[in-house]
Amino acid sequence: MRALLFFAILAFVVSCKEQPKKADEAVSMSAEALAEQGEKLMTTYCYQCHNPNTSRESMLGPPMIGIKKHYITDSTTKEAFVADLLSWMKGPKEENSKMPHALEKFGLMNHQVYPDSVIIGIAEYMYDNEIEKPEWYQQHHREMHGSKDGTGHRHGQKKGDQ
Ligand code: HEC
């Protein structure tokens, strides 16, 4: 019995040790490859409703750039954003909305079920990359937030995101 327990513990320790290796492998994917993958996930799974190239009238939800601006402030870490997006996707609830105007305009987002890995990929892509902006966005942003140039609140985007 003892020996069995010992081996069980040993196996556990060994398997824990192996984990960082796996993580390293994931990290070793090049930044471009990751971005490409994240963009593909986002366009595949979210653009049905969040596509910035859809006309303003036909959009079924807010454009992704709007989501980014409301979810990521100067102090939002990547981990926090990933966690927020995961939590929203697990079950959209009115009381958790950070976009009350979108909620009012489009109605609560349907619960879409995707694997965590998909959401994480999308969140990391959104955090690290410039997000496509609809042509009408500047004006909309001005209407909603009253800033002259639509860059009213800078939420720590990388350059070119404004
Ligand atoms: C079938 C349409 C549809 C699809 C597909 C969809 N969404 Fe949404 N989403 C909406 C609508 C409508 C809203 C605006 C209402 C709201 O906020 O609940 C929204 C709002 C959001 C919000 C803001 C929530 C808030 O109010 O704070 C996030 C974040 C979001 N979507 C993420 C995603 C992601 C990520 C994907 C793809 C993995 C996705 N959505 C796919 C319809 C959709």
Residues whose N, C-alpha, C, O or C-beta is under 5 A from the ligand:
A	BS01	HEC	Y45 C46 Q48 C49 L60 G61 P62 I67 W88 N96 S97 K98 M99 A102 L103 F106 G107 L108 M109 N110
